[in-house]
Amino acid sequence: PVDIRDRAVLLLLATTGIRNGELRAIQLQDIDWHAGEVSVGRTKGNRDLVAPLLEETGAALADYVLRARPKVDSPNLFLSFTPPVAAFK
């Protein structure tokens, strides 16, 4: 599961150009699967950013959410696997 999560993280960072803090703030609801976009919210430049998801990145995110993401009620997309399971800090 960690490898699946880390692949999704790296692809998202590499293909969208978002920053570490922006990545950690992404929530499940920020992904528009049908449009193939991820809403990043306020960036360092104090702008809202909607980044396109390339096919490979979207597939890696879907694989993570469906197969590897811990089954908890957290709205955050990326979670740690070390107990207690929580959002990246």
PDB file of N, CA, C and O in Angstrom, chain B, residues numbered from 101:
ATOM      1  N   PRO B 101       0.800  -1.220   0.000  1.00  0.00           N
ATOM      2  CA  PRO B 101       0.000   0.000   0.000  1.00  0.00           C
ATOM      3  C   PRO B 101       0.838   1.278   0.000  1.00  0.00           C
ATOM      4  O   PRO B 101       0.462   2.270  -0.624  1.00  0.00           O
ATOM      5  N   VAL B 102       1.967   1.252   0.696  1.00  0.00           N
ATOM      6  CA  VAL B 102       2.817   2.444   0.760  1.00  0.00           C
ATOM      7  C   VAL B 102       3.370   2.767  -0.628  1.00  0.00           C
ATOM      8  O   VAL B 102       3.422   3.933  -1.019  1.00  0.00           O
ATOM      9  N   ASP B 103       3.780   1.744  -1.368  1.00  0.00           N
ATOM     10  CA  ASP B 103       4.307   1.967  -2.715  1.00  0.00           C
ATOM     11  C   ASP B 103       3.247   2.552  -3.639  1.00  0.00           C
ATOM     12  O   ASP B 103       3.556   3.417  -4.459  1.00  0.00           O
ATOM     13  N   ILE B 104       2.003   2.095  -3.521  1.00  0.00           N
ATOM     14  CA  ILE B 104       0.907   2.600  -4.343  1.00  0.00           C
ATOM     15  C   ILE B 104       0.653   4.070  -4.014  1.00  0.00           C
ATOM     16  O   ILE B 104       0.480   4.895  -4.911  1.00  0.00           O
ATOM     17  N   ARG B 105       0.632   4.387  -2.714  1.00  0.00           N
ATOM     18  CA  ARG B 105       0.433   5.776  -2.296  1.00  0.00           C
ATOM     19  C   ARG B 105       1.574   6.662  -2.771  1.00  0.00           C
ATOM     20  O   ARG B 105       1.341   7.743  -3.312  1.00  0.00           O
ATOM     21  N   ASP B 106       2.792   6.213  -2.573  1.00  0.00           N
ATOM     22  CA  ASP B 106       3.946   7.023  -2.936  1.00  0.00           C
ATOM     23  C   ASP B 106       4.023   7.260  -4.441  1.00  0.00           C
ATOM     24  O   ASP B 106       4.438   8.335  -4.875  1.00  0.00           O
ATOM     25  N   ARG B 107       3.635   6.283  -5.232  1.00  0.00           N
ATOM     26  CA  ARG B 107       3.610   6.460  -6.693  1.00  0.00           C
ATOM     27  C   ARG B 107       2.590   7.538  -7.064  1.00  0.00           C
ATOM     28  O   ARG B 107       2.869   8.395  -7.902  1.00  0.00           O
ATOM     29  N   ALA B 108       1.419   7.496  -6.444  1.00  0.00           N
ATOM     30  CA  ALA B 108       0.393   8.497  -6.718  1.00  0.00           C
ATOM     31  C   ALA B 108       0.878   9.892  -6.301  1.00  0.00           C
ATOM     32  O   ALA B 108       0.656  10.865  -7.022  1.00  0.00           O
ATOM     33  N   VAL B 109       1.527   9.992  -5.164  1.00  0.00           N
ATOM     34  CA  VAL B 109       2.057  11.268  -4.681  1.00  0.00           C
ATOM     35  C   VAL B 109       3.083  11.820  -5.670  1.00  0.00           C
ATOM     36  O   VAL B 109       3.003  12.983  -6.065  1.00  0.00           O
ATOM     37  N   LEU B 110       4.036  10.995  -6.066  1.00  0.00           N
ATOM     38  CA  LEU B 110       5.097  11.460  -6.959  1.00  0.00           C
ATOM     39  C   LEU B 110       4.558  11.865  -8.328  1.00  0.00           C
ATOM     40  O   LEU B 110       4.978  12.879  -8.886  1.00  0.00           O
ATOM     41  N   LEU B 111       3.636  11.084  -8.866  1.00  0.00           N
ATOM     42  CA  LEU B 111       3.058  11.441 -10.159  1.00  0.00           C
ATOM     43  C   LEU B 111       2.264  12.744 -10.067  1.00  0.00           C
ATOM     44  O   LEU B 111       2.327  13.576 -10.972  1.00  0.00           O
ATOM     45  N   LEU B 112       1.526  12.919  -8.989  1.00  0.00           N
ATOM     46  CA  LEU B 112       0.747  14.146  -8.830  1.00  0.00           C
ATOM     47  C   LEU B 112       1.666  15.362  -8.713  1.00  0.00           C
ATOM     48  O   LEU B 112       1.405  16.398  -9.325  1.00  0.00           O
ATOM     49  N   LEU B 113       2.728  15.242  -7.937  1.00  0.00           N
ATOM     50  CA  LEU B 113       3.686  16.334  -7.801  1.00  0.00           C
ATOM     51  C   LEU B 113       4.371  16.640  -9.133  1.00  0.00           C
ATOM     52  O   LEU B 113       4.517  17.803  -9.509  1.00  0.00           O
ATOM     53  N   ALA B 114       4.789  15.593  -9.840  1.00  0.00           N
ATOM     54  CA  ALA B 114       5.551  15.769 -11.074  1.00  0.00           C
ATOM     55  C   ALA B 114       4.705  16.312 -12.219  1.00  0.00           C
ATOM     56  O   ALA B 114       5.203  17.080 -13.042  1.00  0.00           O
ATOM     57  N   THR B 115       3.446  15.928 -12.283  1.00  0.00           N
ATOM     58  CA  THR B 115       2.637  16.313 -13.445  1.00  0.00           C
ATOM     59  C   THR B 115       1.824  17.582 -13.242  1.00  0.00           C
ATOM     60  O   THR B 115       1.340  18.161 -14.214  1.00  0.00           O
ATOM     61  N   THR B 116       1.664  18.025 -12.004  1.00  0.00           N
ATOM     62  CA  THR B 116       0.861  19.225 -11.769  1.00  0.00           C
ATOM     63  C   THR B 116       1.695  20.416 -11.308  1.00  0.00           C
ATOM     64  O   THR B 116       1.259  21.560 -11.443  1.00  0.00           O
ATOM     65  N   GLY B 117       2.873  20.169 -10.771  1.00  0.00           N
ATOM     66  CA  GLY B 117       3.714  21.259 -10.285  1.00  0.00           C
ATOM     67  C   GLY B 117       3.265  21.831  -8.959  1.00  0.00           C
ATOM     68  O   GLY B 117       3.719  22.907  -8.568  1.00  0.00           O
ATOM     69  N   ILE B 118       2.378  21.132  -8.251  1.00  0.00           N
ATOM     70  CA  ILE B 118       1.939  21.652  -6.955  1.00  0.00           C
ATOM     71  C   ILE B 118       3.043  21.471  -5.921  1.00  0.00           C
ATOM     72  O   ILE B 118       3.974  20.689  -6.113  1.00  0.00           O
ATOM     73  N   ARG B 119       2.924  22.189  -4.849  1.00  0.00           N
ATOM     74  CA  ARG B 119       3.921  22.153  -3.775  1.00  0.00           C
ATOM     75  C   ARG B 119       3.511  21.150  -2.692  1.00  0.00           C
ATOM     76  O   ARG B 119       2.375  20.679  -2.646  1.00  0.00           O
ATOM     77  N   ASN B 120       4.460  20.851  -1.841  1.00  0.00           N
ATOM     78  CA  ASN B 120       4.255  19.880  -0.770  1.00  0.00           C
ATOM     79  C   ASN B 120       3.055  20.235   0.109  1.00  0.00           C
ATOM     80  O   ASN B 120       2.215  19.376   0.373  1.00  0.00           O
ATOM     81  N   GLY B 121       2.963  21.464   0.558  1.00  0.00           N
ATOM     82  CA  GLY B 121       1.863  21.881   1.426  1.00  0.00           C
ATOM     83  C   GLY B 121       0.523  21.801   0.720  1.00  0.00           C
ATOM     84  O   GLY B 121      -0.488  21.459   1.333  1.00  0.00           O
ATOM     85  N   GLU B 122       0.512  22.118  -0.572  1.00  0.00           N
ATOM     86  CA  GLU B 122      -0.713  22.032  -1.353  1.00  0.00           C
ATOM     87  C   GLU B 122      -1.141  20.577  -1.512  1.00  0.00           C
ATOM     88  O   GLU B 122      -2.330  20.263  -1.452  1.00  0.00           O
ATOM     89  N   LEU B 123      -0.172  19.697  -1.714  1.00  0.00           N
ATOM     90  CA  LEU B 123      -0.453  18.269  -1.832  1.00  0.00           C
ATOM     91  C   LEU B 123      -1.086  17.731  -0.547  1.00  0.00           C
ATOM     92  O   LEU B 123      -2.060  16.980  -0.593  1.00  0.00           O
ATOM     93  N   ARG B 124      -0.526  18.119   0.590  1.00  0.00           N
ATOM     94  CA  ARG B 124      -1.036  17.614   1.866  1.00  0.00           C
ATOM     95  C   ARG B 124      -2.438  18.119   2.175  1.00  0.00           C
ATOM     96  O   ARG B 124      -3.159  17.501   2.958  1.00  0.00           O
ATOM     97  N   ALA B 125      -2.834  19.241   1.566  1.00  0.00           N
ATOM     98  CA  ALA B 125      -4.153  19.814   1.833  1.00  0.00           C
ATOM     99  C   ALA B 125      -5.249  19.263   0.927  1.00  0.00           C
ATOM    100  O   ALA B 125      -6.427  19.532   1.161  1.00  0.00           O
ATOM    101  N   ILE B 126      -4.890  18.500  -0.099  1.00  0.00           N
ATOM    102  CA  ILE B 126      -5.903  17.980  -1.030  1.00  0.00           C
ATOM    103  C   ILE B 126      -6.819  17.003  -0.314  1.00  0.00           C
ATOM    104  O   ILE B 126      -6.370  16.124   0.422  1.00  0.00           O
ATOM    105  N   GLN B 127      -8.111  17.177  -0.548  1.00  0.00           N
ATOM    106  CA  GLN B 127      -9.112  16.282   0.024  1.00  0.00           C
ATOM    107  C   GLN B 127      -9.759  15.477  -1.087  1.00  0.00           C
ATOM    108  O   GLN B 127      -9.667  15.838  -2.261  1.00  0.00           O
ATOM    109  N   LEU B 128     -10.409  14.394  -0.719  1.00  0.00           N
ATOM    110  CA  LEU B 128     -11.053  13.523  -1.709  1.00  0.00           C
ATOM    111  C   LEU B 128     -12.012  14.301  -2.603  1.00  0.00           C
ATOM    112  O   LEU B 128     -12.082  14.046  -3.805  1.00  0.00           O
ATOM    113  N   GLN B 129     -12.737  15.230  -2.037  1.00  0.00           N
ATOM    114  CA  GLN B 129     -13.723  16.002  -2.799  1.00  0.00           C
ATOM    115  C   GLN B 129     -13.083  16.955  -3.801  1.00  0.00           C
ATOM    116  O   GLN B 129     -13.777  17.495  -4.663  1.00  0.00           O
ATOM    117  N   ASP B 130     -11.782  17.170  -3.706  1.00  0.00           N
ATOM    118  CA  ASP B 130     -11.086  18.076  -4.620  1.00  0.00           C
ATOM    119  C   ASP B 130     -10.778  17.432  -5.976  1.00  0.00           C
ATOM    120  O   ASP B 130     -10.340  18.114  -6.903  1.00  0.00           O
ATOM    121  N   ILE B 131     -11.004  16.143  -6.089  1.00  0.00           N
ATOM    122  CA  ILE B 131     -10.734  15.451  -7.347  1.00  0.00           C
ATOM    123  C   ILE B 131     -12.028  15.330  -8.137  1.00  0.00           C
ATOM    124  O   ILE B 131     -13.014  14.775  -7.652  1.00  0.00           O
ATOM    125  N   ASP B 132     -12.017  15.850  -9.345  1.00  0.00           N
ATOM    126  CA  ASP B 132     -13.153  15.718 -10.260  1.00  0.00           C
ATOM    127  C   ASP B 132     -12.771  14.631 -11.260  1.00  0.00           C
ATOM    128  O   ASP B 132     -12.090  14.890 -12.252  1.00  0.00           O
ATOM    129  N   TRP B 133     -13.218  13.422 -10.982  1.00  0.00           N
ATOM    130  CA  TRP B 133     -12.837  12.263 -11.793  1.00  0.00           C
ATOM    131  C   TRP B 133     -13.352  12.388 -13.226  1.00  0.00           C
ATOM    132  O   TRP B 133     -12.652  12.020 -14.169  1.00  0.00           O
ATOM    133  N   HIS B 134     -14.553  12.896 -13.392  1.00  0.00           N
ATOM    134  CA  HIS B 134     -15.151  12.992 -14.725  1.00  0.00           C
ATOM    135  C   HIS B 134     -14.443  14.034 -15.597  1.00  0.00           C
ATOM    136  O   HIS B 134     -14.241  13.816 -16.792  1.00  0.00           O
ATOM    137  N   ALA B 135     -14.074  15.151 -14.999  1.00  0.00           N
ATOM    138  CA  ALA B 135     -13.391  16.211 -15.746  1.00  0.00           C
ATOM    139  C   ALA B 135     -11.882  15.963 -15.840  1.00  0.00           C
ATOM    140  O   ALA B 135     -11.203  16.577 -16.663  1.00  0.00           O
ATOM    141  N   GLY B 136     -11.360  15.068 -15.001  1.00  0.00           N
ATOM    142  CA  GLY B 136      -9.929  14.806 -14.988  1.00  0.00           C
ATOM    143  C   GLY B 136      -9.139  15.976 -14.446  1.00  0.00           C
ATOM    144  O   GLY B 136      -8.124  16.377 -15.016  1.00  0.00           O
ATOM    145  N   GLU B 137      -9.622  16.530 -13.320  1.00  0.00           N
ATOM    146  CA  GLU B 137      -8.980  17.695 -12.712  1.00  0.00           C
ATOM    147  C   GLU B 137      -8.886  17.539 -11.201  1.00  0.00           C
ATOM    148  O   GLU B 137      -9.657  16.809 -10.577  1.00  0.00           O
ATOM    149  N   VAL B 138      -7.922  18.244 -10.639  1.00  0.00           N
ATOM    150  CA  VAL B 138      -7.798  18.310  -9.188  1.00  0.00           C
ATOM    151  C   VAL B 138      -7.747  19.785  -8.789  1.00  0.00           C
ATOM    152  O   VAL B 138      -6.966  20.564  -9.336  1.00  0.00           O
ATOM    153  N   SER B 139      -8.589  20.150  -7.833  1.00  0.00           N
ATOM    154  CA  SER B 139      -8.608  21.523  -7.311  1.00  0.00           C
ATOM    155  C   SER B 139      -7.633  21.604  -6.158  1.00  0.00           C
ATOM    156  O   SER B 139      -7.733  20.852  -5.188  1.00  0.00           O
ATOM    157  N   VAL B 140      -6.697  22.515  -6.271  1.00  0.00           N
ATOM    158  CA  VAL B 140      -5.652  22.625  -5.257  1.00  0.00           C
ATOM    159  C   VAL B 140      -6.004  23.663  -4.206  1.00  0.00           C
ATOM    160  O   VAL B 140      -5.464  23.616  -3.100  1.00  0.00           O
ATOM    161  N   GLY B 141      -6.880  24.588  -4.510  1.00  0.00           N
ATOM    162  CA  GLY B 141      -7.224  25.629  -3.546  1.00  0.00           C
ATOM    163  C   GLY B 141      -6.235  26.755  -3.613  1.00  0.00           C
ATOM    164  O   GLY B 141      -5.673  27.024  -4.674  1.00  0.00           O
ATOM    165  N   ARG B 142      -6.010  27.419  -2.507  1.00  0.00           N
ATOM    166  CA  ARG B 142      -5.118  28.577  -2.477  1.00  0.00           C
ATOM    167  C   ARG B 142      -3.670  28.141  -2.576  1.00  0.00           C
ATOM    168  O   ARG B 142      -3.187  27.364  -1.753  1.00  0.00           O
ATOM    169  N   THR B 143      -2.982  28.645  -3.585  1.00  0.00           N
ATOM    170  CA  THR B 143      -1.573  28.329  -3.784  1.00  0.00           C
ATOM    171  C   THR B 143      -0.715  29.396  -3.115  1.00  0.00           C
ATOM    172  O   THR B 143      -1.228  30.323  -2.487  1.00  0.00           O
ATOM    173  N   LYS B 144       0.579  29.254  -3.257  1.00  0.00           N
ATOM    174  CA  LYS B 144       1.495  30.219  -2.662  1.00  0.00           C
ATOM    175  C   LYS B 144       1.241  31.622  -3.200  1.00  0.00           C
ATOM    176  O   LYS B 144       1.417  32.604  -2.479  1.00  0.00           O
ATOM    177  N   GLY B 145       0.833  31.720  -4.454  1.00  0.00           N
ATOM    178  CA  GLY B 145       0.529  33.014  -5.055  1.00  0.00           C
ATOM    179  C   GLY B 145      -0.869  33.508  -4.705  1.00  0.00           C
ATOM    180  O   GLY B 145      -1.353  34.475  -5.293  1.00  0.00           O
ATOM    181  N   ASN B 146      -1.519  32.846  -3.750  1.00  0.00           N
ATOM    182  CA  ASN B 146      -2.853  33.204  -3.274  1.00  0.00           C
ATOM    183  C   ASN B 146      -3.906  33.125  -4.391  1.00  0.00           C
ATOM    184  O   ASN B 146      -4.824  33.942  -4.469  1.00  0.00           O
ATOM    185  N   ARG B 147      -3.736  32.109  -5.253  1.00  0.00           N
ATOM    186  CA  ARG B 147      -4.688  31.877  -6.336  1.00  0.00           C
ATOM    187  C   ARG B 147      -5.278  30.486  -6.181  1.00  0.00           C
ATOM    188  O   ARG B 147      -4.669  29.591  -5.594  1.00  0.00           O
ATOM    189  N   ASP B 148      -6.479  30.328  -6.723  1.00  0.00           N
ATOM    190  CA  ASP B 148      -7.062  28.993  -6.803  1.00  0.00           C
ATOM    191  C   ASP B 148      -6.500  28.321  -8.041  1.00  0.00           C
ATOM    192  O   ASP B 148      -6.422  28.936  -9.105  1.00  0.00           O
ATOM    193  N   LEU B 149      -6.110  27.066  -7.908  1.00  0.00           N
ATOM    194  CA  LEU B 149      -5.526  26.328  -9.015  1.00  0.00           C
ATOM    195  C   LEU B 149      -6.341  25.074  -9.271  1.00  0.00           C
ATOM    196  O   LEU B 149      -6.648  24.319  -8.349  1.00  0.00           O
ATOM    197  N   VAL B 150      -6.686  24.863 -10.522  1.00  0.00           N
ATOM    198  CA  VAL B 150      -7.299  23.606 -10.951  1.00  0.00           C
ATOM    199  C   VAL B 150      -6.330  23.002 -11.949  1.00  0.00           C
ATOM    200  O   VAL B 150      -6.117  23.550 -13.031  1.00  0.00           O
ATOM    201  N   ALA B 151      -5.745  21.871 -11.583  1.00  0.00           N
ATOM    202  CA  ALA B 151      -4.728  21.233 -12.416  1.00  0.00           C
ATOM    203  C   ALA B 151      -5.318  20.018 -13.124  1.00  0.00           C
ATOM    204  O   ALA B 151      -6.087  19.261 -12.532  1.00  0.00           O
ATOM    205  N   PRO B 152      -4.957  19.834 -14.386  1.00  0.00           N
ATOM    206  CA  PRO B 152      -5.436  18.657 -15.104  1.00  0.00           C
ATOM    207  C   PRO B 152      -4.729  17.396 -14.602  1.00  0.00           C
ATOM    208  O   PRO B 152      -3.558  17.428 -14.224  1.00  0.00           O
ATOM    209  N   LEU B 153      -5.464  16.298 -14.607  1.00  0.00           N
ATOM    210  CA  LEU B 153      -4.877  15.008 -14.246  1.00  0.00           C
ATOM    211  C   LEU B 153      -4.572  14.254 -15.531  1.00  0.00           C
ATOM    212  O   LEU B 153      -5.475  13.938 -16.305  1.00  0.00           O
ATOM    213  N   LEU B 154      -3.308  13.972 -15.751  1.00  0.00           N
ATOM    214  CA  LEU B 154      -2.952  13.135 -16.884  1.00  0.00           C
ATOM    215  C   LEU B 154      -3.492  11.728 -16.633  1.00  0.00           C
ATOM    216  O   LEU B 154      -3.746  11.350 -15.489  1.00  0.00           O
ATOM    217  N   GLU B 155      -3.660  10.976 -17.677  1.00  0.00           N
ATOM    218  CA  GLU B 155      -4.263   9.644 -17.554  1.00  0.00           C
ATOM    219  C   GLU B 155      -3.500   8.761 -16.558  1.00  0.00           C
ATOM    220  O   GLU B 155      -4.108   8.095 -15.720  1.00  0.00           O
ATOM    221  N   GLU B 156      -2.179   8.760 -16.655  1.00  0.00           N
ATOM    222  CA  GLU B 156      -1.373   7.915 -15.758  1.00  0.00           C
ATOM    223  C   GLU B 156      -1.510   8.363 -14.298  1.00  0.00           C
ATOM    224  O   GLU B 156      -1.581   7.531 -13.394  1.00  0.00           O
ATOM    225  N   THR B 157      -1.546   9.666 -14.076  1.00  0.00           N
ATOM    226  CA  THR B 157      -1.692  10.192 -12.724  1.00  0.00           C
ATOM    227  C   THR B 157      -3.066   9.858 -12.169  1.00  0.00           C
ATOM    228  O   THR B 157      -3.186   9.427 -11.022  1.00  0.00           O
ATOM    229  N   GLY B 158      -4.107  10.055 -12.976  1.00  0.00           N
ATOM    230  CA  GLY B 158      -5.463   9.712 -12.549  1.00  0.00           C
ATOM    231  C   GLY B 158      -5.598   8.237 -12.228  1.00  0.00           C
ATOM    232  O   GLY B 158      -6.260   7.869 -11.257  1.00  0.00           O
ATOM    233  N   ALA B 159      -4.977   7.389 -13.032  1.00  0.00           N
ATOM    234  CA  ALA B 159      -5.027   5.949 -12.786  1.00  0.00           C
ATOM    235  C   ALA B 159      -4.306   5.590 -11.487  1.00  0.00           C
ATOM    236  O   ALA B 159      -4.770   4.739 -10.729  1.00  0.00           O
ATOM    237  N   ALA B 160      -3.169   6.243 -11.233  1.00  0.00           N
ATOM    238  CA  ALA B 160      -2.425   5.987  -9.990  1.00  0.00           C
ATOM    239  C   ALA B 160      -3.227   6.452  -8.773  1.00  0.00           C
ATOM    240  O   ALA B 160      -3.234   5.778  -7.743  1.00  0.00           O
ATOM    241  N   LEU B 161      -3.900   7.597  -8.886  1.00  0.00           N
ATOM    242  CA  LEU B 161      -4.740   8.083  -7.784  1.00  0.00           C
ATOM    243  C   LEU B 161      -5.917   7.150  -7.543  1.00  0.00           C
ATOM    244  O   LEU B 161      -6.240   6.840  -6.396  1.00  0.00           O
ATOM    245  N   ALA B 162      -6.555   6.703  -8.610  1.00  0.00           N
ATOM    246  CA  ALA B 162      -7.682   5.781  -8.464  1.00  0.00           C
ATOM    247  C   ALA B 162      -7.233   4.480  -7.820  1.00  0.00           C
ATOM    248  O   ALA B 162      -7.924   3.940  -6.957  1.00  0.00           O
ATOM    249  N   ASP B 163      -6.077   3.974  -8.237  1.00  0.00           N
ATOM    250  CA  ASP B 163      -5.538   2.742  -7.657  1.00  0.00           C
ATOM    251  C   ASP B 163      -5.300   2.918  -6.160  1.00  0.00           C
ATOM    252  O   ASP B 163      -5.617   2.033  -5.365  1.00  0.00           O
ATOM    253  N   TYR B 164      -4.742   4.064  -5.784  1.00  0.00           N
ATOM    254  CA  TYR B 164      -4.498   4.346  -4.367  1.00  0.00           C
ATOM    255  C   TYR B 164      -5.809   4.418  -3.588  1.00  0.00           C
ATOM    256  O   TYR B 164      -5.950   3.779  -2.544  1.00  0.00           O
ATOM    257  N   VAL B 165      -6.764   5.192  -4.092  1.00  0.00           N
ATOM    258  CA  VAL B 165      -8.030   5.373  -3.368  1.00  0.00           C
ATOM    259  C   VAL B 165      -8.789   4.050  -3.249  1.00  0.00           C
ATOM    260  O   VAL B 165      -9.338   3.745  -2.190  1.00  0.00           O
ATOM    261  N   LEU B 166      -8.823   3.282  -4.301  1.00  0.00           N
ATOM    262  CA  LEU B 166      -9.615   2.047  -4.301  1.00  0.00           C
ATOM    263  C   LEU B 166      -8.933   0.872  -3.616  1.00  0.00           C
ATOM    264  O   LEU B 166      -9.608   0.041  -3.007  1.00  0.00           O
ATOM    265  N   ARG B 167      -7.605   0.785  -3.703  1.00  0.00           N
ATOM    266  CA  ARG B 167      -6.918  -0.410  -3.199  1.00  0.00           C
ATOM    267  C   ARG B 167      -6.033  -0.208  -1.981  1.00  0.00           C
ATOM    268  O   ARG B 167      -5.828  -1.147  -1.211  1.00  0.00           O
ATOM    269  N   ALA B 168      -5.503   0.994  -1.789  1.00  0.00           N
ATOM    270  CA  ALA B 168      -4.468   1.135  -0.768  1.00  0.00           C
ATOM    271  C   ALA B 168      -4.794   2.125   0.339  1.00  0.00           C
ATOM    272  O   ALA B 168      -4.250   2.011   1.437  1.00  0.00           O
ATOM    273  N   ARG B 169      -5.660   3.085   0.084  1.00  0.00           N
ATOM    274  CA  ARG B 169      -5.949   4.116   1.094  1.00  0.00           C
ATOM    275  C   ARG B 169      -6.643   3.482   2.291  1.00  0.00           C
ATOM    276  O   ARG B 169      -7.608   2.737   2.120  1.00  0.00           O
ATOM    277  N   PRO B 170      -6.162   3.770   3.515  1.00  0.00           N
ATOM    278  CA  PRO B 170      -6.820   3.216   4.703  1.00  0.00           C
ATOM    279  C   PRO B 170      -8.295   3.602   4.747  1.00  0.00           C
ATOM    280  O   PRO B 170      -8.668   4.710   4.363  1.00  0.00           O
ATOM    281  N   LYS B 171      -9.113   2.696   5.210  1.00  0.00           N
ATOM    282  CA  LYS B 171     -10.562   2.910   5.275  1.00  0.00           C
ATOM    283  C   LYS B 171     -10.910   3.670   6.554  1.00  0.00           C
ATOM    284  O   LYS B 171     -11.338   3.081   7.547  1.00  0.00           O
ATOM    285  N   VAL B 172     -10.719   4.984   6.510  1.00  0.00           N
ATOM    286  CA  VAL B 172     -11.042   5.855   7.634  1.00  0.00           C
ATOM    287  C   VAL B 172     -11.901   7.007   7.115  1.00  0.00           C
ATOM    288  O   VAL B 172     -12.019   7.199   5.905  1.00  0.00           O
ATOM    289  N   ASP B 173     -12.494   7.766   8.020  1.00  0.00           N
ATOM    290  CA  ASP B 173     -13.403   8.844   7.656  1.00  0.00           C
ATOM    291  C   ASP B 173     -12.708  10.174   7.374  1.00  0.00           C
ATOM    292  O   ASP B 173     -13.382  11.199   7.269  1.00  0.00           O
ATOM    293  N   SER B 174     -11.426  10.187   7.254  1.00  0.00           N
ATOM    294  CA  SER B 174     -10.702  11.433   6.994  1.00  0.00           C
ATOM    295  C   SER B 174     -11.013  11.941   5.592  1.00  0.00           C
ATOM    296  O   SER B 174     -11.055  11.158   4.643  1.00  0.00           O
ATOM    297  N   PRO B 175     -11.234  13.256   5.456  1.00  0.00           N
ATOM    298  CA  PRO B 175     -11.481  13.819   4.130  1.00  0.00           C
ATOM    299  C   PRO B 175     -10.196  13.988   3.310  1.00  0.00           C
ATOM    300  O   PRO B 175     -10.253  14.162   2.093  1.00  0.00           O
ATOM    301  N   ASN B 176      -9.042  13.936   3.978  1.00  0.00           N
ATOM    302  CA  ASN B 176      -7.772  14.129   3.287  1.00  0.00           C
ATOM    303  C   ASN B 176      -7.487  12.981   2.328  1.00  0.00           C
ATOM    304  O   ASN B 176      -7.773  11.821   2.626  1.00  0.00           O
ATOM    305  N   LEU B 177      -6.922  13.319   1.175  1.00  0.00           N
ATOM    306  CA  LEU B 177      -6.623  12.308   0.172  1.00  0.00           C
ATOM    307  C   LEU B 177      -5.498  11.395   0.624  1.00  0.00           C
ATOM    308  O   LEU B 177      -5.651  10.174   0.639  1.00  0.00           O
ATOM    309  N   PHE B 178      -4.384  11.976   0.987  1.00  0.00           N
ATOM    310  CA  PHE B 178      -3.218  11.165   1.342  1.00  0.00           C
ATOM    311  C   PHE B 178      -3.102  11.012   2.855  1.00  0.00           C
ATOM    312  O   PHE B 178      -3.133  11.989   3.603  1.00  0.00           O
ATOM    313  N   LEU B 179      -2.969   9.767   3.280  1.00  0.00           N
ATOM    314  CA  LEU B 179      -2.910   9.439   4.704  1.00  0.00           C
ATOM    315  C   LEU B 179      -1.641   8.660   5.013  1.00  0.00           C
ATOM    316  O   LEU B 179      -1.082   7.982   4.150  1.00  0.00           O
ATOM    317  N   SER B 180      -1.199   8.769   6.255  1.00  0.00           N
ATOM    318  CA  SER B 180      -0.062   7.960   6.708  1.00  0.00           C
ATOM    319  C   SER B 180      -0.560   6.544   6.997  1.00  0.00           C
ATOM    320  O   SER B 180      -1.752   6.337   7.228  1.00  0.00           O
ATOM    321  N   PHE B 181       0.322   5.604   6.983  1.00  0.00           N
ATOM    322  CA  PHE B 181      -0.051   4.235   7.317  1.00  0.00           C
ATOM    323  C   PHE B 181       0.374   3.859   8.729  1.00  0.00           C
ATOM    324  O   PHE B 181       0.060   2.770   9.209  1.00  0.00           O
ATOM    325  N   THR B 182       1.087   4.761   9.391  1.00  0.00           N
ATOM    326  CA  THR B 182       1.531   4.524  10.754  1.00  0.00           C
ATOM    327  C   THR B 182       0.416   4.889  11.720  1.00  0.00           C
ATOM    328  O   THR B 182      -0.111   6.000  11.656  1.00  0.00           O
ATOM    329  N   PRO B 183       0.042   3.969  12.624  1.00  0.00           N
ATOM    330  CA  PRO B 183      -1.028   4.290  13.579  1.00  0.00           C
ATOM    331  C   PRO B 183      -0.633   5.451  14.484  1.00  0.00           C
ATOM    332  O   PRO B 183       0.526   5.533  14.893  1.00  0.00           O
ATOM    333  N   PRO B 184      -1.541   6.331  14.802  1.00  0.00           N
ATOM    334  CA  PRO B 184      -2.897   6.384  14.285  1.00  0.00           C
ATOM    335  C   PRO B 184      -2.901   6.961  12.870  1.00  0.00           C
ATOM    336  O   PRO B 184      -2.180   7.914  12.575  1.00  0.00           O
ATOM    337  N   VAL B 185      -3.717   6.373  12.004  1.00  0.00           N
ATOM    338  CA  VAL B 185      -3.806   6.822  10.612  1.00  0.00           C
ATOM    339  C   VAL B 185      -4.322   8.252  10.609  1.00  0.00           C
ATOM    340  O   VAL B 185      -5.342   8.557  11.228  1.00  0.00           O
ATOM    341  N   ALA B 186      -3.614   9.117   9.913  1.00  0.00           N
ATOM    342  CA  ALA B 186      -3.989  10.538   9.862  1.00  0.00           C
ATOM    343  C   ALA B 186      -3.445  11.144   8.574  1.00  0.00           C
ATOM    344  O   ALA B 186      -2.689  10.507   7.840  1.00  0.00           O
ATOM    345  N   ALA B 187      -3.841  12.372   8.318  1.00  0.00           N
ATOM    346  CA  ALA B 187      -3.344  13.094   7.148  1.00  0.00           C
ATOM    347  C   ALA B 187      -1.856  13.335   7.278  1.00  0.00           C
ATOM    348  O   ALA B 187      -1.317  13.388   8.384  1.00  0.00           O
ATOM    349  N   PHE B 188      -1.192  13.483   6.137  1.00  0.00           N
ATOM    350  CA  PHE B 188       0.228  13.853   6.144  1.00  0.00           C
ATOM    351  C   PHE B 188       0.389  15.159   6.887  1.00  0.00           C
ATOM    352  O   PHE B 188      -0.455  16.049   6.781  1.00  0.00           O
ATOM    353  N   LYS B 189       1.460  15.276   7.635  1.00  0.00           N
ATOM    354  CA  LYS B 189       1.743  16.531   8.339  1.00  0.00           C
ATOM    355  C   LYS B 189       2.982  17.153   7.773  1.00  0.00           C
ATOM    356  O   LYS B 189       3.399  18.220   8.224  1.00  0.00           O
TER     357      LYS B 189
END
